Amino acid sequence: MLQVDIDARDSATVITPRGRLTMVSARDFRETVTDVIQKGGGSVVVIDLSQTDFVDSSGVGALVSCLSSARQAGGDLRLASPSDQVSMVLGLTNLDRVLRPRPSVEEALRD
């Protein structure tokens, strides 16, 4: 089961999914992030993937959908601290070029 922590900051929100972002959890995760974006969770949403052990294609689809929602709302979505498995999946799908993961939350907030 995926747990999601939400940390609202001044001009950004950091969302930390804990566990596996898979077909089972992707829809709820996407709805949670979209809800934060719609409620004005800052112009930047950072997804801290340091606690995410595994992502499958549904999880990647949820991340892309969240990016689209953030941009439609006039903001941005950034990934931070992906695990080796998550980095590999993003690289294999070439989504690391679109989602451009940062090594840390702090760096993602600075960009």
Order of alpha helices (4+ residues) and beta strands (2+ residues): beta-beta-alpha-beta-beta-alpha-beta-alpha-alpha-alpha
